[in-house]
Amino acid sequence: MSNMFEESTYKFRPLADRMRPRNFDEFVGQEHLISSNSFLVKAIRSGAIGSCIFYGPPGCGKTTIAGIIAEACNGVFKKLNAVSSGVGDAKEIIAEAKSNLELYGTRTYLLLDECHRWSKAQSDCVLEAIEKGYIIFIGSTTENPYISMTRAIVSRCKVFEFKPLSVKDIVKALNKCLKDRERGLGGIDIVIDDETLSYLAYNSSGDMRTCYNALEFAVSIADKNSDGQIVITNDIIDDCLQRGNIALDENTSYDMLSAFCKSLRGSDTDAALFYCQRLLVSGYDPCVIARRLIAHASEDIGMADSNALLMAISALTSCEKLGLPECNLTLSHAIIYICEAEKSNSVYEAMSSARADAEAYKNARVPNHLKNHPTGYKDGHGAYKYPHNFGGYVKQQYLPDELKSKIYYVPKENGREKGLVRKKSKFEKL
């Protein structure tokens, strides 16, 4: 501990904070970022790490790695939260960082949590400091920085995408915590089996912080057995995660989602609604369900009723903008529409066939008359004919020579697609 105050308050800090990894050896997950041959690790070892943005879901290690970087590079670590800080706070840190660099040659690492929440004016105040190297900026965000942040900041940073922690990674960290007598729960006699640990890990949605908080709470409320041991069960985990007793394990959730998708394809509205609600009451992300609706709207309905795609996209927008419980109604609306709609897989078949040829004919050349900058060379097709000068359609070759007679899209006799049979007089291949 750095001082007596920290030592006296250490035991009152949350378990998630006490168990925060201090180096890469203690860190779990994100192997794509912290493997020995990764760009990030090589940059840290060489002292060449520059300003960067860590983007990913909560509790996956973004703040932790920022702290490890500052420690590994022997720098000063400063932290701000974009929600509660402003230009004045940033300028104060920048002034101190400039002084440390000029007097002691020490770099300052500024971690800005929730960096997407800063306005353009707030972001602009650190641009000069980043460019001149007074600070190494490390932004941490759960939002896509290419959309949510100013381009000026993003263009000056390397973006690293973090992924949700796997069940295996979380269980590994929990086992360390249960054995660690100094920082974790190793000094407490706890009984928790591997199945319950996996159950906790899975239902934490890849969030290590959520896991630690739930485990710490579970230890405080669980009853002791006759031997004085604290016994933690799935039911206690449900209570601590604020879930009901109907949470799903990993295999069952995949089965439910599979049944949901097959019910959509099979036009069983009642089954699709049931599986959707069963997933939602178990804490499933409604956006995942909505994204499946979008896929099925094109795969199983397609041109038979293109409005199904609009309904599915509206459902996803509702899930993203409103969230539960409000988005549940829109989601159900889209499910009913997709189940009741006429079905056609012609879009899927056309896509698959075209993709197969795209992979098989990688060297197929675009006909000369269709090129962006056609030359005077005549390839047997003459000049490009503008369809609107011919009443909206004119017969000419569009596909490469190797595929000029190929037909990918074949309409089915279902729904609005019925009757979309191509007239030979207009659409026959050359």
N, C-alpha and C positions, 0 to 999 in steps of 0.2 A: 504494500500500500504506500502511496506517496506521502500521506500525512495521517496524523492521529484522527482527524475528523472523518476521512474516508474509511479508516479502519473501524471506527465506532459505528458507522452507518452502513457498512458493507452488507451485513446480514439482513438488512431491511430492503435491500435492492431486489427487484423482481428476479426470479430465476432466469428468465430470458437474458437479462442484462449480465448477471453473474457468469452465465455460461457462454457469453459471446466469445467466439474464437479469437485468440491473440496472435495467431500466425497461420500460415497456410497448412501446416501439419495438422492443426486442430480443426480446420475447415472441412465441411462435408458438402458434396454436391458441386455443381457448376464446373465439372471436369473440362468442358469445352473452353473454359476461360482460364483455369488455373493449373492445367497440366504442365509438365516440365518444359514442353516444347511450344506452349501457347505464346501468342504475341504479347499478352499482358504480362506474363511472368518474365519473359525475356526483357521487356522494357523496364520492369522494376529492377531486375538484377543489374542491368546496365546503367541504371539511373536516368534513363531517357523517357520515363513516363511523362506524358503531357496531359493537358486538360482533357477530361473525358466525361461521358454521361453514362450512368448505369441505369438501365431500363428493364423493368421486370415487375412481377407481382410482389405483394407484401411478404415479409418474412423469409426471403430467399437468400439474404446475405449481402445486399448492396452496401449498406452502411458499414457492415463488418469489414468487407474487403477494402473500403475506403480508408478505414482506420489502420488496417494491416499495411496498406501502401505507405501511409504517412510514417508509420513506425519503421518499416523496412528501409525507407529512403532517408531516415534521420531528419525528418522535417517537423515543422510546427503544424499541429492539426487543429483547425478551427471548424466549428460546425454552426450552421444557421438553419432555421426552418423557414421556408418561403412564406408560410402562412402568417408567422408572427414577426418576421423581420422585414426591414425595408432598406432603402438606399443608405441611410445613415449608418446602419450596422455594418453594411458591406464596406463603406468607405473607411470606417474605423479600422476594420481588419486589413484592408488594402494598405493603409498608411503604416500600420505596424509591420505588415509583410515586407513593404519596401525598405523600411528601416532595418529589419532583420537580415535582409538580403545584402544590403549595402555594408552593414557593420560587421556581420558575422558569416555571411555567405550561406545563410540558412534559408531553405525554401519553405514556403507556407502552403499548406494544402487546405483549401476551403471546400468543405462539404456542404452543399445546399440541398437539404431534404425537400421533397415535393417541389423540385425546381420548376416544374411546369406552371406553378401558381404565380410566378413572378411576371409582372407586366413587362412590356417592352422597355419602358423607362427604367425599371429596376434592373433588367438584364443588361441594358446599355452601360450601366455604371461600372460593370466589371470587365467590359470589353478591352479597354486599354490595359488594364492590369494583366489580363490573360495574354494579350499580344506582346507585352514587354517582359513577360515572365515573372512579374512580381508575385503572382499566385499561380498555383496549379489548381484549376477549378475542377471539382468533381460533383457533378449534378446527380441526384438520385430521384427517380420518378417511376410511378406505376403507369404513366401514360406514354403513348408513343411520342417521342420527342420531335420526330419529323412533322408531326401534326400540331402538337400542343405547345411547342416552344418557338421562340423567334429564330429565324434562319441564321441571323448573325452569330448567335451563340452556338448553334448546332454545327455550323460550318467550321468553327474553331476547335471543335471537340471530336474525339474518337468515341463512337457510340458502341457500347457493349450490352448485348441483350442477355439478361438473366432468365432462367427458366424456373418453374415451380420445382421444389425439391421432390424427389421420388420418395416413395414409401420406404425403400431400402435405405436411402440417405437419412431420413428422419429417424428411423428405428436405430440406426447406428449412433446418431447423436443422443438419443434418449438413453441408450444403454450406457454411454459414457457418463451422462448426467447421473444416472442411478448409482454409478460406482465412484464418482468424484466426491471425496469427503471434504475437500477444501471449498469448492465453489458450487457443487451440485447437491444431490440428495443422498450421497453415500453414507452419511452419518445417521440415516433413518432406516429402520427395519421395515422395508416395503415388500409386499408380495404382489407382483404383477406378472402375468405370464406373457409369452411371446405373442399369442393371439390378440391379447388386449393391447399390447404395444402397437401391433400392426393396425389394429382397429383405430386407435388414437391417431396414428400417423396418416392413415388413409382419409379419415374424416376431418383432417386439418387442412385439406386442399393444398398441400405443398407449402404451408406456412409454418416455419419453425417456431416463430414467436407464439402463434396460437397454440401450438403443441406444448411448449413449455408452460404457458399460462394455465392451460387446462390441467396439466400434470400437477403443477404446484397447488392449484385449487383442490384437485382430487385428493392430494395427500392431506390437506387441511380438514377435509370434511368426511373422509372415509372412516369407517369403524375399524376397531382393532379386533383381532381374533383372540382366542384363549391364550395364545402365546405372546400377546402384546404386539403382534405385527399388524401394520396397516395394509389392509387388503383392498386392492383396486380392481374393479370389474368393468365390463362394458357398460353396464347401467350407470355406474358412477361417471364414466367418461361422457356418456350422453348428457347427463345433468351438467357437467362442467363445460361442455361445448355448447350448452343451451340448445340441445337437440332433443327431440322426442325419442321414444324407445323404438322407432322404426327406421333408424339410420341403416343404410345399406353398406355391405362390404363391397370390395372392389369387383369381385366376380359377378355378384348379383346385380350391381349397377350396370355393368356391361350387358348382362342378359336383358335387363329392363329396357335399356336403350335399343338393343337389337330388336326386341319385341315391338317397341314403339315404331321403329322404322319399317318393319315388315307389316305392321297394322296400317300404316299410311299407304304403303304400296298395295295392300289388299283391300283398301277402301272400307276398313272396319272402324268407323268413327268412334264407337263406344270404347273399343279396346285402346285406340290411340289416346283418347282423353284420359282413360284410367292410368295408363303407363306414364303419361306426362305428369299427372297429379301425384302419382306414387313417387316419381323422381323428385318433384318439387318439394313435397313434404319431408323428404329425406335430406334436404339442403342442397339439391343439385342446382347448378348454375342455369337459369332459364335461357341464357344466351346460347348455351350449347345446344339446347333443344331447338331454339329458333334457327340456328345455323343448319341443323339437320333438315328443317323444313325447307330452307332455301335450296339445299341440294336436291331434295326429293321433288320440289316444284319443277325443276328442269329435267331431272332424271326420269321421273315416273309420270309426269303430266305433260310437260313441254308445250308443244304447239297445240295440243288438244284444248288447252285453256291457259293462255299466257298470263291471265290475271292472277293465277295461283302464285306466280313468282312475286308479283307486287304485294300480295297478301303476306307472303313469308318475309319479305324485306321489311314491311311495316311492323310485323311482329318482332323482328330483331331490333328495330329502332325503338319500339316500345320497351323492350327489355333493357336496352342500354340507357334510355333517357328517363324512364319512369321507375323501373325496377319492380320488385314484388312489394305489395300484392297487386298493384294496379295493372302491371303488364300481363298478369295471368289471364285476364279477360281477353286481351288482344291475341294472346298466344292460343287460347282455346278457339277463338274465332277463326284463326288461320288454319288450325288443325282440322276443324270441321269442313272448311272450304276445300282443303287439299284432299281430304278423304272422299268427299262427295263429288269431286270433279272427275270428268272423264279422264281416262289414263292413256298415255302414249309414250313409248320410250324411243321415239324416232330421233329426238335430239341427242340422246345418249349414243344411239347407234351411229348417227352421222358423225359425232365427235370422235368416237372410237375409231371409226374407219379412216377419217381424215388424219388422225394422229398417227395411225399405223403407217400410212403412206408418207407422212411428213418425216418419220424416222427412217423409212426405207429409201426414200428419194431425196436425200440430203443435198444432192448436187443439182437438183432440177432447177433450171434457169427460168426466170420470169420472161415471158414473151416481150420482145423489144418494144412493141407499141404500147405496153403497159408501164414501162419504166418511168421513173420520175424525171429522167433526163434522156429521152430517147435519142439515139444517134440517127444519122442518115441511112444507116445500114438497113436494108430491107430483109426481113426474115420470112417472107412469104405471106405475111398477114396484112401488109400495108400499114397505113397510119391509124392511130387510135380514133375510134368513132364515138363521139359524144352522144349517149343514148337519148338525151332530151331533144336533140336535133332530129331525131327519128321517131318522135311520138312517145318516147319513154323507154323504148327497147330497140336494140339493134343486134343482130347476130354477129358475134365475133368471139375469138378464142380468149379465154381468161386463164385457164390452167396451163401449167407447163406442158410441153409436147408429150412427155411421157405419160401424162395423166389427163390428156385433153378429153377423153371420152368417159372419165370417171364420174359416177353419181354417188354422192354421199347421203344426201337428204332424201328419204323416201317417205312421203306422208302416209299416215295410218288413217283408217276410216273411223276415227273416234272424235267426238266433240267438234270444236271449231276447226280442227284439222281436216275434217271430212270435206272433200271437194277441192282440197288444195293440190289436185293432181296437175302436174305440169303439162301444159299444152305443147305437143310436139312441134307445132308450127313456130313456137317462140323459144322453147328451152331445150330442144334436142342438141346433143353435143356435136361438135364439129368432127 
